[in-house]
Amino acid sequence: MAGTDNYHDAQNKQNILKLRAVLDTLPPFCQDFFRGISETTSTRTRLAYAYDIRVFFEFLHETNPVCAKMRIQDFPITLLDQVTRQDIEEYLSYVSYYEKEGRELTNTERGKARKLSSLRSFYNYYFQNERIERNTAELVPAPKLHEKAIIRLDPNEVATLLDQVESGTKLTKKEMAYHEKTKVRDVALLTLLLGTGIRVSECVGLDLRDVDFENNGIKVRRKGGYEAIVYFGDEVEQALREYLKQREHILPETGHENALFLSMQNRRMAVRSVENLVKKYASRVTTLKKITPHKLRSTYGTSLYQETGDIYLVADVLGHKDVNTTRKHYASMEEERRRKAANIVRLRENSRPEE
C-alpha cells in the first residue's frame, strides 16, 4: 500500500489487479460479463464472481472429455448452452470437497449457494443479452440453507472481554510482552467494534480525520462504497482519546500517516490482524463460542435491538441496505417480543383466573 493512505481506494486497486489476473485464465468472452456488471457491483464482488466462475470452468475441464481437450482460455461461449442442469448439479456436489494445488477445499451449503448465485448472474447476463439460448443455471434449485444460531457475547462476557484486554492476565509471557505496547490500542479497537457494530473492514479503513469528537461520530465507508456517520458513546470516546494520546508519539511508515489504527510495524492494521487480535482475547473469555469481529457486530446489534425494539434503527446503524437482512438475523428475538405481547393487553379487569 506504499504511496497511498486511502485504504478503500488501495483495496479497490488490489482487487482490480487480482481480477485482471484471474480473467487472463478465463475465456475472452468473460470480459463482457465483468464490464457489464462493473457499474452495479463492487470490485470485491466481481473478484469473488471471477474466482467462482474459474472453479466452474476448472470443474468442466477436469470432468468433461470434450472440455479436457482444450485450454480453459479457448472455451467458446457456445459451451454455456451445452452445459446441462445435471452438469451444474454435479458441480455443486464437486465443490463440497475438492483438491487444488495440494490444498483441500470445502464448501458448506452457504458456500455452494454463493457459487450457484455467481453462476446464475453469469448465465443471466449472456441470456439477457441474447448471447446464449438457454439460462440453464436458473433451472438449478439453490441448496436449502439451515438457519444458524447467532453467536454473540452476553453482557457479562463483554465486560470480561474488555477487562481481559486491559489486564492481559490470561495471556502467555510472550503475548504479555506485546500486550504492554498494544494494550491501549487494543482496548480502543475492541471498544469501538463493540460500541458501534461497524464491520472490521470499516474499522481498519478509518483515518485519523474520520473521528469527530465534537459530535462523537466516525465516518465509515460502507459496503457498496457510500459513506455514513456512525455515532459512539462515552465509553468509546474515552478509549479512543486514550489511544490517540499514544498515537501522537508513533511515527508511521510512509503511506500510513493517516491511518487510525497502526500495527506493531507502524503500518495500517489489516483485517486479518484484527481477526487474530479478537481471537486471542476472546479465547481467554469463552471456549464455547468462536468469537470473530463479526460476532462483536452481532453482539452490538443484539444489544441495540433489545434496548430499542426498533429493527429499522438497527438496520440503519449496522448499514444493512435491506431491513429484511436485519430481520432475518434477529428473527428469534422478534418472535420472543411477539410472545411477550400476548399478555400485555388486558381485555377485562378481572381476567385473571380465580384462585
C-alpha positions as CSV (number, residue, x, y, z in Angstrom):
1,M,0.0,0.0,0.0
2,A,3.0,2.2,-0.5
3,G,2.4,5.7,-1.9
4,T,-1.2,6.0,-0.7
5,D,-3.0,6.0,2.6
6,N,-6.6,5.7,1.3
7,Y,-7.4,2.2,2.4
8,H,-10.5,1.7,0.4
9,D,-9.0,3.0,-2.9
10,A,-6.0,0.9,-2.3
11,Q,-8.2,-2.2,-1.7
12,N,-10.1,-1.5,-4.9
13,K,-6.9,-1.2,-6.9
14,Q,-5.6,-4.5,-5.5
15,N,-8.9,-6.2,-6.3
16,I,-8.8,-4.8,-9.9
17,L,-5.3,-6.2,-10.4
18,K,-6.3,-9.6,-8.9
19,L,-9.4,-9.6,-11.2
20,R,-7.3,-9.0,-14.3
21,A,-5.0,-11.8,-13.3
22,V,-8.0,-14.2,-13.0
23,L,-9.5,-13.0,-16.2
24,D,-6.3,-14.0,-18.0
25,T,-7.1,-17.6,-17.1
26,L,-10.7,-17.4,-18.3
27,P,-12.2,-17.4,-21.9
28,P,-12.2,-14.0,-23.5
29,F,-16.0,-13.8,-23.6
30,C,-16.0,-13.5,-19.8
31,Q,-14.6,-9.9,-20.1
32,D,-18.0,-8.8,-21.4
33,F,-19.7,-10.0,-18.2
34,F,-17.4,-8.2,-15.9
35,R,-17.6,-5.0,-17.8
36,G,-21.4,-5.3,-17.9
37,I,-21.7,-5.6,-14.1
38,S,-18.9,-3.1,-13.2
39,E,-21.3,-0.2,-12.5
40,T,-23.6,-2.2,-10.2
41,T,-21.1,-4.2,-8.2
42,S,-18.0,-3.6,-6.0
43,T,-14.6,-4.8,-7.0
44,R,-14.7,-7.3,-4.2
45,T,-17.9,-8.8,-5.5
46,R,-16.5,-9.0,-9.1
47,L,-13.4,-10.7,-7.8
48,A,-15.5,-13.3,-5.9
49,Y,-17.5,-13.9,-9.0
50,A,-14.3,-14.4,-11.0
51,Y,-12.9,-17.0,-8.5
52,D,-16.3,-18.9,-8.5
53,I,-16.5,-18.9,-12.3
54,R,-13.0,-20.1,-12.6
55,V,-13.7,-23.1,-10.3
56,F,-16.7,-23.9,-12.5
57,F,-14.6,-23.9,-15.7
58,E,-11.9,-25.9,-14.0
59,F,-14.5,-28.5,-13.0
60,L,-15.6,-28.8,-16.6
61,H,-12.0,-29.1,-17.8
62,E,-11.4,-31.8,-15.3
63,T,-14.5,-33.9,-15.7
64,N,-15.8,-33.3,-19.2
65,P,-14.0,-35.3,-22.0
66,V,-14.7,-32.6,-24.6
67,C,-13.5,-29.7,-22.4
68,A,-10.4,-31.6,-21.3
69,K,-9.1,-31.4,-24.9
70,M,-8.9,-27.6,-24.9
71,R,-7.5,-24.9,-22.7
72,I,-10.0,-23.1,-20.5
73,Q,-9.0,-19.9,-22.2
74,D,-10.2,-21.4,-25.5
75,F,-13.7,-22.4,-24.3
76,P,-16.3,-20.9,-26.7
77,I,-19.4,-19.1,-25.4
78,T,-21.5,-21.9,-27.0
79,L,-20.3,-24.2,-24.3
80,L,-22.7,-22.4,-21.9
81,D,-25.6,-23.8,-24.0
82,Q,-24.2,-27.2,-24.0
83,V,-23.9,-27.4,-20.2
84,T,-26.9,-29.3,-18.7
85,R,-28.7,-28.9,-15.4
86,Q,-27.1,-32.1,-14.4
87,D,-23.6,-30.8,-15.1
88,I,-24.3,-27.8,-12.7
89,E,-25.8,-30.1,-10.0
90,E,-22.7,-32.3,-10.3
91,Y,-20.5,-29.2,-10.0
92,L,-22.2,-28.2,-6.7
93,S,-21.6,-31.7,-5.4
94,Y,-18.0,-31.4,-6.5
95,V,-17.3,-28.2,-4.6
96,S,-18.4,-29.9,-1.4
97,Y,-14.9,-31.2,-1.3
98,Y,-12.1,-30.9,-3.9
99,E,-8.3,-30.5,-4.0
100,K,-6.4,-27.8,-5.8
101,E,-2.6,-27.2,-5.8
102,G,-2.2,-29.5,-2.9
103,R,-4.9,-27.9,-0.8
104,E,-8.1,-29.4,0.4
105,L,-11.1,-27.1,-0.2
106,T,-14.6,-27.5,1.1
107,N,-17.9,-25.6,0.8
108,T,-20.9,-25.8,3.1
109,E,-24.4,-25.3,1.9
110,R,-23.9,-21.5,2.1
111,G,-20.7,-21.7,0.0
112,K,-22.5,-23.8,-2.6
113,A,-25.4,-21.3,-2.6
114,R,-23.0,-18.5,-3.3
115,K,-21.3,-20.4,-6.1
116,L,-24.7,-21.1,-7.7
117,S,-25.6,-17.4,-7.3
118,S,-22.4,-16.4,-9.1
119,L,-23.2,-18.8,-11.9
120,R,-26.8,-17.6,-12.2
121,S,-25.6,-14.0,-12.6
122,F,-23.1,-15.1,-15.2
123,Y,-25.6,-17.1,-17.2
124,N,-28.3,-14.4,-16.8
125,Y,-26.1,-11.7,-18.3
126,Y,-25.5,-13.6,-21.5
127,F,-29.1,-14.8,-21.7
128,Q,-30.5,-11.3,-21.3
129,N,-28.0,-10.1,-24.0
130,E,-29.1,-12.9,-26.3
131,R,-25.7,-14.4,-26.5
132,I,-26.9,-17.8,-25.3
133,E,-30.2,-19.6,-25.9
134,R,-30.8,-21.2,-22.5
135,N,-30.5,-19.9,-18.9
136,T,-29.6,-23.3,-17.5
137,A,-28.2,-22.1,-14.2
138,E,-31.7,-20.7,-13.4
139,L,-33.1,-24.2,-13.5
140,V,-30.9,-25.5,-10.7
141,P,-32.6,-25.1,-7.2
142,A,-30.5,-23.4,-4.6
143,P,-29.2,-25.5,-1.7
144,K,-31.5,-25.5,1.3
145,L,-30.0,-23.2,3.9
146,H,-30.4,-24.2,7.5
147,E,-30.7,-21.3,9.9
148,K,-27.7,-20.8,12.1
149,A,-28.0,-19.6,15.6
150,I,-26.5,-16.1,16.0
151,I,-23.4,-16.3,18.2
152,R,-22.9,-13.3,20.4
153,L,-21.4,-12.3,23.7
154,D,-23.6,-11.9,26.7
155,P,-23.3,-8.6,28.6
156,N,-21.1,-10.2,31.3
157,E,-18.8,-11.7,28.6
158,V,-18.4,-8.3,27.0
159,A,-17.3,-6.8,30.3
160,T,-15.0,-9.7,30.9
161,L,-13.5,-9.4,27.4
162,L,-12.7,-5.7,27.8
163,D,-11.2,-6.4,31.3
164,Q,-9.0,-9.1,29.8
165,V,-7.9,-6.7,27.0
166,E,-6.9,-4.2,29.7
167,S,-5.2,-6.6,32.1
168,G,-3.9,-9.4,29.8
169,T,-3.8,-11.6,32.9
170,K,-4.5,-14.8,30.9
171,L,-2.0,-14.2,28.1
172,T,1.2,-16.1,27.7
173,K,4.5,-14.5,28.7
174,K,5.3,-13.9,25.0
175,E,1.9,-12.3,24.4
176,M,2.3,-10.2,27.5
177,A,5.5,-8.6,26.1
178,Y,3.5,-7.3,23.2
179,H,0.5,-6.5,25.3
180,E,2.3,-3.8,27.2
181,K,2.8,-2.0,23.9
182,T,-0.6,-2.6,22.3
183,K,-3.0,-2.6,25.2
184,V,-4.3,0.9,24.8
185,R,-4.8,0.4,21.1
186,D,-6.5,-2.9,21.6
187,V,-8.9,-1.5,24.2
188,A,-9.8,1.3,21.8
189,L,-10.2,-1.0,18.8
190,L,-12.4,-3.6,20.6
191,T,-14.4,-0.9,22.4
192,L,-15.1,0.7,19.1
193,L,-16.2,-2.6,17.5
194,L,-18.4,-3.4,20.4
195,G,-19.8,0.1,20.8
196,T,-20.7,0.8,17.2
197,G,-21.1,-2.5,15.4
198,I,-19.0,-1.4,12.5
199,R,-17.5,-4.0,10.2
200,V,-13.9,-5.0,10.6
201,S,-13.1,-3.7,7.1
202,E,-14.7,-0.3,8.0
203,C,-12.6,-0.3,11.2
204,V,-9.2,-0.8,9.6
205,G,-10.1,1.7,6.9
206,L,-10.6,4.5,9.4
207,D,-8.3,7.5,9.1
208,L,-7.5,10.0,11.9
209,R,-9.6,12.6,10.2
210,D,-12.7,10.3,10.3
211,V,-13.0,10.7,14.0
212,D,-15.2,13.6,15.1
213,F,-15.2,14.2,18.9
214,E,-17.4,17.3,18.6
215,N,-20.3,15.1,17.5
216,N,-18.9,11.8,18.8
217,G,-19.1,10.2,15.3
218,I,-16.9,8.4,12.9
219,K,-17.1,8.5,9.1
220,V,-17.1,5.0,7.6
221,R,-17.1,3.6,4.1
222,R,-19.9,1.1,3.9
223,K,-20.3,-1.9,1.6
224,G,-21.2,-0.5,-1.7
225,G,-18.9,2.4,-1.4
226,Y,-21.1,5.0,0.2
227,E,-20.1,7.0,3.3
228,A,-22.0,7.2,6.6
229,I,-21.6,8.7,10.0
230,V,-21.8,6.2,12.9
231,Y,-22.1,7.7,16.4
232,F,-20.5,6.4,19.5
233,G,-21.0,6.8,23.3
234,D,-18.9,7.9,26.2
235,E,-17.0,4.6,26.7
236,V,-15.9,4.6,23.0
237,E,-14.9,8.3,23.2
238,Q,-12.8,7.7,26.3
239,A,-11.0,4.7,24.8
240,L,-10.3,6.5,21.5
241,R,-9.0,9.6,23.3
242,E,-6.6,7.4,25.4
243,Y,-5.3,5.7,22.2
244,L,-4.9,8.9,20.3
245,K,-2.7,10.4,23.0
246,Q,-0.4,7.4,22.5
247,R,-0.9,7.5,18.7
248,E,0.6,11.1,18.6
249,H,4.0,9.7,19.6
250,I,4.1,7.0,16.9
251,L,6.0,7.6,13.7
252,P,4.0,5.8,11.0
253,E,5.6,4.2,7.9
254,T,5.4,6.2,4.7
255,G,1.9,6.0,3.2
256,H,0.3,5.1,6.5
257,E,0.4,8.5,8.2
258,N,-3.3,9.0,8.3
259,A,-4.3,5.5,9.4
260,L,-6.2,5.5,12.8
261,F,-5.1,2.0,13.9
262,L,-1.5,1.1,13.4
263,S,0.2,-2.3,13.7
264,M,3.4,-3.0,15.6
265,Q,5.2,-2.3,12.3
266,N,3.6,1.2,12.3
267,R,1.5,0.3,9.3
268,R,-2.3,0.4,8.9
269,M,-3.7,-2.7,10.5
270,A,-5.0,-5.4,8.2
271,V,-8.4,-7.2,8.5
272,R,-6.5,-10.5,9.4
273,S,-4.6,-8.7,12.2
274,V,-7.8,-7.6,13.8
275,E,-9.3,-11.1,13.4
276,N,-6.3,-12.6,15.2
277,L,-6.4,-9.9,17.9
278,V,-10.1,-10.6,18.6
279,K,-9.5,-14.4,18.6
280,K,-6.6,-14.0,21.0
281,Y,-8.5,-12.2,23.7
282,A,-11.9,-13.9,23.2
283,S,-10.4,-17.4,23.6
284,R,-9.4,-16.3,27.1
285,V,-13.0,-15.4,27.9
286,T,-15.1,-18.2,26.4
287,T,-14.1,-21.5,24.9
288,L,-17.7,-22.4,23.9
289,K,-18.1,-19.6,21.4
290,K,-16.0,-18.9,18.4
291,I,-15.8,-15.1,18.6
292,T,-14.8,-13.1,15.5
293,P,-15.1,-9.4,14.7
294,H,-18.5,-10.2,13.0
295,K,-19.7,-11.7,16.3
296,L,-18.9,-8.5,18.0
297,R,-21.0,-6.8,15.4
298,S,-23.9,-9.2,16.2
299,T,-23.4,-8.5,19.9
300,Y,-23.9,-4.8,19.3
301,G,-26.9,-5.4,17.0
302,T,-28.5,-7.6,19.7
303,S,-28.0,-5.1,22.5
304,L,-29.3,-2.2,20.3
305,Y,-32.4,-4.2,19.4
306,Q,-33.1,-5.3,23.0
307,E,-32.8,-1.7,24.1
308,T,-34.9,-0.1,21.4
309,G,-37.0,-2.8,19.8
310,D,-36.6,-0.8,16.5
311,I,-35.5,-3.1,13.7
312,Y,-35.3,-0.2,11.3
313,L,-32.9,1.7,13.5
314,V,-30.7,-1.5,13.9
315,A,-30.7,-1.9,10.1
316,D,-29.7,1.7,9.6
317,V,-26.9,1.7,12.2
318,L,-25.4,-1.6,11.0
319,G,-25.5,-0.4,7.4
320,H,-27.9,-3.0,6.1
321,K,-29.4,-1.8,2.8
322,D,-32.4,-4.1,3.2
323,V,-34.2,-4.3,6.6
324,N,-35.1,-7.9,5.8
325,T,-31.4,-8.8,6.2
326,T,-31.6,-7.4,9.7
327,R,-34.9,-9.0,10.5
328,K,-33.6,-12.4,9.3
329,H,-30.7,-12.1,11.8
330,Y,-32.8,-11.1,14.7
331,A,-35.9,-13.2,13.9
332,S,-35.8,-15.2,17.1
333,M,-35.7,-12.1,19.2
334,E,-38.7,-10.7,17.3
335,E,-40.5,-13.9,18.0
336,E,-39.8,-13.6,21.7
337,R,-41.1,-10.0,21.7
338,R,-44.3,-11.1,20.0
339,R,-44.8,-13.8,22.6
340,K,-44.5,-11.2,25.4
341,A,-47.0,-9.1,23.6
342,A,-49.7,-11.8,24.0
343,N,-50.3,-11.0,27.7
344,I,-49.6,-7.3,27.7
345,V,-53.1,-6.2,26.7
346,R,-55.9,-7.0,29.2
347,L,-59.4,-7.2,27.8
348,R,-61.2,-7.2,31.1
349,E,-60.1,-6.1,34.5
350,N,-61.0,-9.4,36.2
351,S,-59.5,-11.6,33.5
352,R,-57.0,-13.4,35.9
353,P,-58.0,-17.0,36.7
354,E,-59.7,-17.4,40.1
355,E,-57.6,-18.9,42.9
